[in-house]
Amino acid sequence: MKIAVLSGKGGTGKTFIAVNLADVINNSVYIDCDVEEPNGYLFFKPNKVNSSDVFINVPQVDNNLCVGCRKCINFCKFNALVQIVNKILIFDNVCHSCGGCSIICPKNAITETQKLIGKIEVGYSNDVMIKTGVLNIGEVANIKIINDLLTNLNPNNIIIIDCPPGSSCSVMESIKDVDYCILVAEPTIFGLHNLELVYDLVQKFKKPFGVIINKVSKDKNIVDTFCEEKQITILERIEYDNHLGRLISEGEIVSRKLIKYQKLFQDLINKVKEEVENEADINP
């Protein structure tokens, strides 16, 4: 089972939820797809870490063979190629590595070369496997790293995917094959706005989902009201807690420190399993 944890912005407690959820599950896999700024490893502090580089294919042009027909430029919808005087220039930061320009070139003037964009680190903390994607500084092509993170997974494990914040292409790549989405929101006007972004996204992907409202007070809030109006399952309401905040700021996994939160996250995974089973019964 694959469970994605996502939020409309950073700072809502998405990683806090994902890390602690993975920690209370036996033989789980935690995957940090927030490759631009991964921080789950700061809590797990994994050992036995192995690293592998991630490359993408980018075009290169032999201007001695190029006849300036512009077929490659007309083909590319991302404007990664331009013609300056009699030379084709390539902007590999906007290239999507489709390979179409090299295929369409009538003179075989375009070939592909590999470009290093980042790495994947795999380690362990207790019985949790931690997979972390790291995008190199200055690079923008993060989809390849996310795709590699999510391949060759053991179907017998419960996979917890810590998504990038927001609702961009990288989030879509992270959730496309999941069984369930957990949306994390703060009980504020801005929190509601950002919840609506990811709510619309999971609706478009037709993914079953529920909401966790983090940092709540005892009073009813606008996110509660939104969920009631939309008939959205509220999986958990986590109260604002100074002690909890202190432990998180110190890089601690709270389910290992406090029985209260260990039980909370064990109950949460049971709720999610029940939601997935119910969805399977409704849509076999």
Secondary structure as GFF3:
##gff-version 3
##sequence-region A 1 284
A	DSSP	beta_strand	2	6	.	.	.	ID=ss1
A	DSSP	alpha_helix	14	23	.	.	.	ID=ss2
A	DSSP	beta_strand	29	32	.	.	.	ID=ss3
A	DSSP	alpha_helix	40	44	.	.	.	ID=ss4
A	DSSP	beta_strand	47	61	.	.	.	ID=ss5
A	DSSP	alpha_helix	71	75	.	.	.	ID=ss6
A	DSSP	beta_strand	81	84	.	.	.	ID=ss7
A	DSSP	beta_strand	87	90	.	.	.	ID=ss8
A	DSSP	alpha_helix	100	104	.	.	.	ID=ss9
A	DSSP	beta_strand	110	125	.	.	.	ID=ss10
A	DSSP	beta_strand	128	135	.	.	.	ID=ss11
A	DSSP	alpha_helix	143	149	.	.	.	ID=ss12
A	DSSP	beta_strand	159	162	.	.	.	ID=ss13
A	DSSP	alpha_helix	169	175	.	.	.	ID=ss14
A	DSSP	beta_strand	180	185	.	.	.	ID=ss15
A	DSSP	alpha_helix	189	204	.	.	.	ID=ss16
A	DSSP	beta_strand	209	216	.	.	.	ID=ss17
A	DSSP	alpha_helix	222	230	.	.	.	ID=ss18
A	DSSP	beta_strand	234	239	.	.	.	ID=ss19
A	DSSP	alpha_helix	242	249	.	.	.	ID=ss20
A	DSSP	alpha_helix	254	257	.	.	.	ID=ss21
A	DSSP	alpha_helix	259	282	.	.	.	ID=ss22
###
